[in-house]
Amino acid sequence: MAVTEKDVRTALKTVKDPELNIDLVTLGLVYDIEVDDAQVHATISLTSPMCPVAEQIVADAKTAILGVDGVDDAEVQLTFDPPWTPERIPPLIRSSLGL
């Protein structure tokens, strides 16, 4: 079965920002996912460029993607362009967080 962007997005929901304890997808930190057969390239951001656990989050995201059935290789690229803002969080969740 072919890997889909939805499969990858579902896997990335298991990776949480340790400060907010909310997953990368819900926070709007997943900027792009490209699937080419069994290879996945994901572009993610963080809530802050000064995040002390940035390397761990990128490693966790790669591990989650590699856990998807059918994925043989994964690359996770970190970007801050455009910078993340709370507006990337869905409005209902944003309001429940008081943002």
PAGUVEX-801227 format. One record per atom (N, C-alpha, C): residue in three letters; atom name; x, y, z. Coordinates in nm, 4 decimals. Layout:
# PAGUVEX-801227
   resn   name         c1         c2         c3
    ALA     CA          X          Y          Z
...
# end
This chain:
# PAGUVEX-801227
   resn   name         c1         c2         c3
    MET      N     0.0848    -0.1187     0.0000
    MET     CA     0.0000     0.0000     0.0000
    MET      C     0.0888     0.1244     0.0000
    ALA      N     0.0526     0.2206    -0.0802
    ALA     CA     0.1319     0.3424    -0.0944
    ALA      C     0.1176     0.4322     0.0286
    VAL      N     0.2267     0.4940     0.0660
    VAL     CA     0.2286     0.5886     0.1778
    VAL      C     0.1625     0.7179     0.1320
    THR      N     0.0796     0.7751     0.2187
    THR     CA     0.0130     0.9011     0.1855
    THR      C     0.0564     1.0115     0.2820
    GLU      N     0.0308     1.1333     0.2433
    GLU     CA     0.0584     1.2481     0.3308
    GLU      C    -0.0208     1.2341     0.4608
    LYS      N    -0.1429     1.1828     0.4506
    LYS     CA    -0.2260     1.1639     0.5696
    LYS      C    -0.1606     1.0653     0.6663
    ASP      N    -0.1015     0.9572     0.6135
    ASP     CA    -0.0311     0.8606     0.6980
    ASP      C     0.0811     0.9285     0.7760
    VAL      N     0.1562     1.0122     0.7067
    VAL     CA     0.2695     1.0821     0.7688
    VAL      C     0.2187     1.1819     0.8725
    ARG      N     0.1151     1.2543     0.8380
    ARG     CA     0.0575     1.3532     0.9309
    ARG      C     0.0071     1.2826     1.0584
    THR      N    -0.0547     1.1681     1.0415
    THR     CA    -0.1035     1.0909     1.1563
    THR      C     0.0139     1.0497     1.2450
    ALA      N     0.1232     1.0060     1.1845
    ALA     CA     0.2414     0.9678     1.2617
    ALA      C     0.2990     1.0876     1.3368
    LEU      N     0.2984     1.2038     1.2724
    LEU     CA     0.3545     1.3233     1.3366
    LEU      C     0.2679     1.3737     1.4521
    LYS      N     0.1445     1.3263     1.4588
    LYS     CA     0.0594     1.3630     1.5726
    LYS      C     0.1080     1.2979     1.7021
    THR      N     0.2009     1.2035     1.6914
    THR     CA     0.2554     1.1394     1.8114
    THR      C     0.3734     1.2176     1.8693
    VAL      N     0.4204     1.3180     1.7957
    VAL     CA     0.5352     1.3974     1.8405
    VAL      C     0.4833     1.5266     1.9026
    LYS      N     0.5169     1.5463     2.0298
    LYS     CA     0.4637     1.6625     2.1017
    LYS      C     0.5708     1.7660     2.1322
    ASP      N     0.5280     1.8901     2.1305
    ASP     CA     0.6117     1.9990     2.1796
    ASP      C     0.6157     1.9822     2.3313
    PRO      N     0.7334     1.9645     2.3901
    PRO     CA     0.7392     1.9354     2.5337
    PRO      C     0.6895     2.0493     2.6228
    GLU      N     0.7000     2.1708     2.5754
    GLU     CA     0.6559     2.2846     2.6564
    GLU      C     0.5039     2.2939     2.6631
    LEU      N     0.4398     2.2760     2.5486
    LEU     CA     0.2934     2.2891     2.5418
    LEU      C     0.2218     2.1554     2.5545
    ASN      N     0.2957     2.0447     2.5368
    ASN     CA     0.2397     1.9100     2.5403
    ASN      C     0.1266     1.8915     2.4382
    ILE      N     0.1470     1.9518     2.3227
    ILE     CA     0.0528     1.9412     2.2108
    ILE      C     0.1329     1.8959     2.0892
    ASP      N     0.0722     1.8129     2.0059
    ASP     CA     0.1453     1.7567     1.8925
    ASP      C     0.1772     1.8597     1.7845
    LEU      N     0.2764     1.8250     1.7040
    LEU     CA     0.3258     1.9148     1.5993
    LEU      C     0.2184     1.9525     1.4980
    VAL      N     0.1325     1.8571     1.4638
    VAL     CA     0.0293     1.8825     1.3633
    VAL      C    -0.0730     1.9825     1.4171
    THR      N    -0.1218     1.9594     1.5373
    THR     CA    -0.2212     2.0488     1.5970
    THR      C    -0.1656     2.1899     1.6137
    LEU      N    -0.0374     2.1996     1.6487
    LEU     CA     0.0250     2.3307     1.6663
    LEU      C     0.0512     2.4027     1.5341
    GLY      N     0.0328     2.3329     1.4223
    GLY     CA     0.0590     2.3953     1.2928
    GLY      C     0.2080     2.4038     1.2624
    LEU      N     0.2869     2.3152     1.3224
    LEU     CA     0.4317     2.3167     1.3031
    LEU      C     0.4771     2.2339     1.1832
    VAL      N     0.3855     2.1591     1.1226
    VAL     CA     0.4187     2.0818     1.0026
    VAL      C     0.3860     2.1697     0.8822
    TYR      N     0.4897     2.2161     0.8164
    TYR     CA     0.4724     2.3091     0.7049
    TYR      C     0.4523     2.2385     0.5716
    ASP      N     0.5207     2.1242     0.5529
    ASP     CA     0.5109     2.0567     0.4234
    ASP      C     0.5469     1.9097     0.4393
    ILE      N     0.4815     1.8253     0.3619
    ILE     CA     0.5123     1.6827     0.3568
    ILE      C     0.5139     1.6419     0.2103
    GLU      N     0.6250     1.5831     0.1690
    GLU     CA     0.6363     1.5309     0.0335
    GLU      C     0.6622     1.3814     0.0422
    VAL      N     0.5794     1.3045    -0.0278
    VAL     CA     0.5943     1.1592    -0.0298
    VAL      C     0.6301     1.1180    -0.1719
    ASP      N     0.7421     1.0474    -0.1845
    ASP     CA     0.7865     0.9961    -0.3138
    ASP      C     0.8120     0.8475    -0.2960
    ASP      N     0.7098     0.7672    -0.3268
    ASP     CA     0.7135     0.6227    -0.3040
    ASP      C     0.7391     0.5942    -0.1561
    ALA      N     0.8550     0.5402    -0.1235
    ALA     CA     0.8854     0.5030     0.0153
    ALA      C     0.9726     0.6069     0.0848
    GLN      N     0.9906     0.7220     0.0202
    GLN     CA     1.0718     0.8285     0.0785
    GLN      C     0.9828     0.9467     0.1164
    VAL      N     1.0092     1.0021     0.2357
    VAL     CA     0.9294     1.1147     0.2852
    VAL      C     1.0221     1.2288     0.3233
    HIS      N     0.9835     1.3470     0.2824
    HIS     CA     1.0539     1.4683     0.3236
    HIS      C     0.9508     1.5574     0.3923
    ALA      N     0.9783     1.5897     0.5179
    ALA     CA     0.8877     1.6763     0.5930
    ALA      C     0.9617     1.8034     0.6340
    THR      N     0.8913     1.9142     0.6240
    THR     CA     0.9450     2.0418     0.6698
    THR      C     0.8614     2.0846     0.7886
    ILE      N     0.9304     2.1042     0.9016
    ILE     CA     0.8615     2.1433     1.0231
    ILE      C     0.9254     2.2694     1.0810
    SER      N     0.8546     2.3305     1.1734
    SER     CA     0.9075     2.4439     1.2459
    SER      C     0.8931     2.4156     1.3947
    LEU      N     0.9347     2.5087     1.4750
    LEU     CA     0.9202     2.4998     1.6193
    LEU      C     0.8563     2.6293     1.6684
    THR      N     0.8050     2.6272     1.7898
    THR     CA     0.7399     2.7475     1.8422
    THR      C     0.8403     2.8581     1.8673
    SER      N     0.9693     2.8217     1.8801
    SER     CA     1.0740     2.9214     1.9034
    SER      C     1.2047     2.8754     1.8401
    PRO      N     1.2764     2.9667     1.7737
    PRO     CA     1.4068     2.9293     1.7184
    PRO      C     1.5079     2.8944     1.8281
    MET      N     1.4800     2.9358     1.9504
    MET     CA     1.5706     2.9099     2.0623
    MET      C     1.5325     2.7824     2.1394
    CYS      N     1.4481     2.6994     2.0820
    CYS     CA     1.4013     2.5784     2.1491
    CYS      C     1.5195     2.4909     2.1905
    PRO      N     1.5320     2.4622     2.3207
    PRO     CA     1.6462     2.3833     2.3674
    PRO      C     1.6401     2.2350     2.3285
    VAL      N     1.5240     2.1871     2.2869
    VAL     CA     1.5105     2.0462     2.2486
    VAL      C     1.4825     2.0294     2.0994
    ALA      N     1.5258     2.1253     2.0213
    ALA     CA     1.5010     2.1220     1.8766
    ALA      C     1.5507     1.9929     1.8132
    GLU      N     1.6740     1.9532     1.8457
    GLU     CA     1.7300     1.8317     1.7857
    GLU      C     1.6470     1.7092     1.8213
    GLN      N     1.5976     1.7033     1.9448
    GLN     CA     1.5179     1.5891     1.9882
    GLN      C     1.3833     1.5847     1.9146
    ILE      N     1.3215     1.7006     1.8954
    ILE     CA     1.1931     1.7054     1.8246
    ILE      C     1.2119     1.6602     1.6799
    VAL      N     1.3174     1.7069     1.6143
    VAL     CA     1.3451     1.6652     1.4762
    VAL      C     1.3701     1.5141     1.4719
    ALA      N     1.4469     1.4627     1.5661
    ALA     CA     1.4744     1.3180     1.5711
    ALA      C     1.3466     1.2390     1.5965
    ASP      N     1.2617     1.2874     1.6876
    ASP     CA     1.1346     1.2197     1.7156
    ASP      C     1.0438     1.2202     1.5931
    ALA      N     1.0431     1.3312     1.5196
    ALA     CA     0.9606     1.3400     1.3980
    ALA      C     1.0096     1.2392     1.2945
    LYS      N     1.1410     1.2291     1.2784
    LYS     CA     1.1967     1.1336     1.1816
    LYS      C     1.1623     0.9908     1.2226
    THR      N     1.1756     0.9603     1.3509
    THR     CA     1.1421     0.8269     1.4007
    THR      C     0.9951     0.7946     1.3762
    ALA      N     0.9082     0.8920     1.4015
    ALA     CA     0.7644     0.8709     1.3801
    ALA      C     0.7352     0.8419     1.2331
    ILE      N     0.7980     0.9172     1.1435
    ILE     CA     0.7750     0.8971     1.0000
    ILE      C     0.8277     0.7603     0.9566
    LEU      N     0.9453     0.7230     1.0064
    LEU     CA     1.0019     0.5924     0.9704
    LEU      C     0.9165     0.4777     1.0232
    GLY      N     0.8321     0.5042     1.1217
    GLY     CA     0.7424     0.4027     1.1753
    GLY      C     0.6194     0.3770     1.0901
    VAL      N     0.5988     0.4605     0.9891
    VAL     CA     0.4839     0.4418     0.8988
    VAL      C     0.5133     0.3250     0.8053
    ASP      N     0.4181     0.2320     0.7955
    ASP     CA     0.4338     0.1183     0.7045
    ASP      C     0.4583     0.1673     0.5632
    GLY      N     0.5639     0.1155     0.5025
    GLY     CA     0.5943     0.1516     0.3646
    GLY      C     0.6991     0.2602     0.3509
    VAL      N     0.7374     0.3257     0.4597
    VAL     CA     0.8405     0.4301     0.4537
    VAL      C     0.9765     0.3653     0.4760
    ASP      N     1.0673     0.3873     0.3804
    ASP     CA     1.2038     0.3342     0.3901
    ASP      C     1.3039     0.4421     0.4308
    ASP      N     1.2738     0.5670     0.3979
    ASP     CA     1.3673     0.6751     0.4257
    ASP      C     1.2879     0.8012     0.4594
    ALA      N     1.3393     0.8766     0.5567
    ALA     CA     1.2717     0.9999     0.5961
    ALA      C     1.3743     1.1081     0.6219
    GLU      N     1.3405     1.2279     0.5766
    GLU     CA     1.4226     1.3451     0.6038
    GLU      C     1.3308     1.4494     0.6662
    VAL      N     1.3760     1.5081     0.7759
    VAL     CA     1.2991     1.6130     0.8423
    VAL      C     1.3839     1.7389     0.8422
    GLN      N     1.3318     1.8399     0.7777
    GLN     CA     1.4028     1.9675     0.7675
    GLN      C     1.3355     2.0682     0.8601
    LEU      N     1.4169     2.1425     0.9312
    LEU     CA     1.3675     2.2450     1.0226
    LEU      C     1.3752     2.3798     0.9532
    THR      N     1.2671     2.4578     0.9630
    THR     CA     1.2655     2.5906     0.9026
    THR      C     1.2005     2.6900     0.9984
    PHE      N     1.2362     2.8135     0.9812
    PHE     CA     1.1699     2.9212     1.0551
    PHE      C     1.1206     3.0275     0.9568
    ASP      N     1.0971     2.9836     0.8338
    ASP     CA     1.0504     3.0736     0.7288
    ASP      C     0.9259     3.0154     0.6639
    PRO      N     0.8093     3.0658     0.6910
    PRO     CA     0.7830     3.1814     0.7772
    PRO      C     0.7884     3.1410     0.9247
    PRO      N     0.8132     3.2377     1.0120
    PRO     CA     0.8146     3.2078     1.1551
    PRO      C     0.6776     3.1566     1.2004
    TRP      N     0.6800     3.0632     1.2936
    TRP     CA     0.5555     3.0102     1.3484
    TRP      C     0.4879     3.1166     1.4350
    THR      N     0.3562     3.1199     1.4285
    THR     CA     0.2768     3.2057     1.5166
    THR      C     0.1585     3.1230     1.5675
    PRO      N     0.0991     3.1605     1.6803
    PRO     CA    -0.0160     3.0863     1.7325
    PRO      C    -0.1353     3.0818     1.6367
    GLU      N    -0.1387     3.1703     1.5379
    GLU     CA    -0.2489     3.1699     1.4416
    GLU      C    -0.2509     3.0411     1.3585
    ARG      N    -0.1416     2.9644     1.3605
    ARG     CA    -0.1377     2.8369     1.2875
    ARG      C    -0.2130     2.7263     1.3613
    ILE      N    -0.2470     2.7529     1.4884
    ILE     CA    -0.3250     2.6565     1.5676
    ILE      C    -0.4729     2.6766     1.5332
    PRO      N    -0.5489     2.5697     1.5152
    PRO     CA    -0.6927     2.5846     1.4881
    PRO      C    -0.7596     2.6706     1.5979
    PRO      N    -0.8526     2.7585     1.5589
    PRO     CA    -0.9134     2.8539     1.6526
    PRO      C    -0.9694     2.7923     1.7802
    LEU      N    -1.0373     2.6785     1.7714
    LEU     CA    -1.0943     2.6171     1.8921
    LEU      C    -0.9869     2.5777     1.9910
    ILE      N    -0.8810     2.5196     1.9426
    ILE     CA    -0.7718     2.4778     2.0310
    ILE      C    -0.6995     2.6004     2.0841
    ARG      N    -0.6813     2.6995     1.9985
    ARG     CA    -0.6154     2.8235     2.0399
    ARG      C    -0.6910     2.8887     2.1555
    SER      N    -0.8234     2.8926     2.1457
    SER     CA    -0.9015     2.9548     2.2517
    SER      C    -0.8959     2.8732     2.3800
    SER      N    -0.8912     2.7391     2.3676
    SER     CA    -0.8832     2.6564     2.4883
    SER      C    -0.7478     2.6743     2.5576
    LEU      N    -0.6468     2.7155     2.4824
    LEU     CA    -0.5148     2.7419     2.5405
    LEU      C    -0.5026     2.8852     2.5917
    GLY      N    -0.6049     2.9639     2.5643
    GLY     CA    -0.6013     3.1042     2.6063
    GLY      C    -0.5133     3.1902     2.5188
    LEU      N    -0.4984     3.1509     2.3917
    LEU     CA    -0.4145     3.2274     2.2989
    LEU      C    -0.4977     3.3114     2.2047
# end
